[in-house]
Amino acid sequence: MGKNRKWIQISILLIAVLIGVWTIAGNLFNEDKVPKVGDAAPEFKLAGLDGETHKLSEYEGKGLIVNFWGSYCEPCRNEMPALQRQSEKWASSGLTVLGLNVAENKITAQAYVNQVKVNFPILLDQSEEVRRRYGVIQYPTTFFIRPDGKVHTIKVGEMTESYIEQTLIAMLGK
């Protein structure tokens, strides 16, 4: 009985070590790298509150702001009106703002959008797949994407309207 117990313990330890090695190796050699400034923004496809499916590639050739937010996030709520105003101001330059609501249901996201009167596209990342692909761990996080599809700026935390505008001037040169 003692020998069997020892073999069981060794087997369990060996399995635990193999799982650990597999996990570490998988993370080291993961092809899904988190985008950094200068990298191409990863493609995504999400449903919007408008009932349409939106793909990042649809906005190719345009400046883009991709803002990860949630209605439970006070800094997200604080910056939303500034994003709306800048969206309106820069629309004639081809800029699009996409609000990616993270992990909330459609009803909750829609209620908040109605309250603040946002009219730029709001996409639902309910499974958090896009959030993970972009490496977002804090809200709000905003990606400013140049017309060539490369990440210009990544801003973690709340933005002022002045910050948004200055970043857009630097990115779009206008």
C-alpha positions in Angstrom: 0.0 0.0 0.0 2.9 2.4 0.8 4.6 1.9 -2.6 1.3 2.6 -4.4 0.8 5.8 -2.5 4.3 7.0 -3.4 3.8 6.3 -7.1 0.5 8.2 -7.0 2.2 11.1 -5.4 5.0 11.1 -7.9 2.5 10.8 -10.8 0.5 13.8 -9.5 3.7 15.8 -9.0 4.8 14.9 -12.5 1.5 15.9 -14.0 1.5 19.2 -12.2 5.0 20.0 -13.5 4.1 19.1 -17.0 1.0 21.4 -16.9 3.2 24.2 -15.5 5.8 23.8 -18.3 3.0 23.6 -20.9 1.4 26.8 -19.6 4.8 28.7 -19.5 5.8 27.5 -23.0 2.4 28.4 -24.4 2.7 32.0 -23.0 6.3 32.4 -24.2 5.5 31.3 -27.8 2.0 32.7 -28.1 1.5 34.2 -31.5 -1.2 36.6 -30.3 1.1 39.4 -29.2 -0.5 42.4 -27.5 -0.2 45.4 -29.9 2.2 48.2 -29.1 2.7 51.6 -30.6 3.7 51.1 -34.2 2.2 47.7 -34.5 -0.8 46.9 -36.7 -4.0 46.9 -34.7 -5.4 43.4 -34.5 -8.5 42.6 -36.5 -11.8 42.1 -34.7 -15.4 41.5 -35.5 -18.1 42.5 -33.0 -21.8 43.1 -32.9 -22.9 46.7 -32.4 -25.8 48.2 -30.5 -27.0 49.3 -34.0 -27.6 45.6 -34.8 -24.8 45.5 -37.4 -21.5 43.6 -37.3 -18.4 45.8 -37.3 -14.9 44.7 -38.4 -11.8 46.8 -37.8 -10.8 46.4 -41.4 -14.0 48.3 -42.5 -12.3 51.4 -41.2 -9.1 51.0 -43.1 -7.8 54.4 -44.5 -9.5 56.3 -41.7 -8.2 57.6 -38.3 -9.7 55.5 -35.6 -10.2 55.7 -31.8 -10.9 52.4 -30.2 -12.1 53.0 -26.6 -12.5 50.1 -24.2 -15.1 51.0 -21.5 -17.8 49.9 -19.2 -20.7 51.8 -17.6 -19.5 50.5 -14.2 -16.2 52.5 -14.7 -16.4 56.1 -13.5 -13.4 57.4 -15.5 -15.0 55.8 -18.6 -18.2 57.6 -17.9 -16.3 60.9 -17.4 -14.5 60.8 -20.7 -17.5 59.6 -22.9 -18.9 63.2 -23.5 -15.4 64.4 -24.6 -15.1 61.4 -27.0 -18.5 62.3 -28.4 -17.6 65.9 -29.0 -14.3 65.0 -30.6 -16.0 62.4 -32.8 -18.3 65.1 -34.1 -15.5 67.6 -34.5 -13.2 65.2 -36.5 -15.9 63.4 -38.5 -15.2 65.5 -41.6 -11.6 64.3 -41.5 -12.7 60.7 -41.7 -12.2 59.9 -38.0 -14.3 57.2 -36.4 -14.7 56.5 -32.7 -15.6 53.0 -31.7 -16.6 52.4 -28.1 -16.0 48.7 -27.1 -18.2 47.9 -24.2 -16.5 45.2 -22.2 -18.5 42.3 -20.5 -21.8 44.1 -20.2 -25.1 43.0 -21.7 -26.7 45.0 -24.5 -29.5 46.5 -22.3 -27.0 47.9 -19.8 -24.7 49.4 -22.5 -27.7 50.8 -24.5 -29.2 52.4 -21.4 -25.9 54.2 -20.6 -25.4 55.3 -24.3 -29.0 56.7 -24.3 -28.3 58.6 -21.1 -25.2 60.4 -22.4 -26.4 60.7 -26.0 -23.5 59.0 -27.7 -23.9 58.4 -31.4 -20.7 56.8 -32.4 -20.7 53.0 -32.8 -20.8 51.0 -29.6 -19.6 47.4 -30.0 -20.2 44.6 -27.5 -17.2 42.6 -26.4 -19.2 40.5 -24.0 -16.8 37.5 -24.2 -13.9 39.9 -23.7 -12.0 38.2 -26.6 -11.0 41.6 -28.1 -10.1 43.0 -24.7 -7.7 40.1 -24.2 -6.3 40.3 -27.7 -5.5 44.0 -27.2 -4.1 43.3 -23.7 -6.5 45.6 -21.9 -6.4 45.2 -18.2 -7.6 48.6 -17.0 -10.5 50.8 -18.0 -10.7 53.0 -19.8 -8.0 52.1 -22.3 -7.9 53.8 -25.7 -6.1 53.0 -28.9 -5.5 55.7 -31.4 -5.1 54.0 -34.8 -3.6 55.8 -37.8 -5.3 55.5 -41.3 -2.6 52.9 -42.2 -3.9 50.6 -39.4 -0.9 51.1 -37.1 -1.3 52.0 -33.4 -0.3 55.6 -32.9 -1.0 56.0 -29.2 -2.2 53.8 -26.3 -3.7 55.7 -23.4 -4.5 53.8 -20.2 -6.8 55.8 -17.9 -9.2 58.7 -18.2 -8.5 61.2 -21.0 -9.3 64.9 -21.0 -10.8 66.5 -24.1 -7.6 68.4 -24.6 -5.6 65.2 -24.6 -7.9 63.6 -27.2 -7.6 66.6 -29.5 -3.9 66.9 -29.2 -3.4 63.2 -29.9 -5.6 63.5 -32.9 -3.7 66.5 -34.2 -0.4 64.6 -33.8 -1.9 61.5 -35.5 -3.8 63.1 -38.3 -1.6 66.2 -38.8 -4.5 68.6 -38.9 
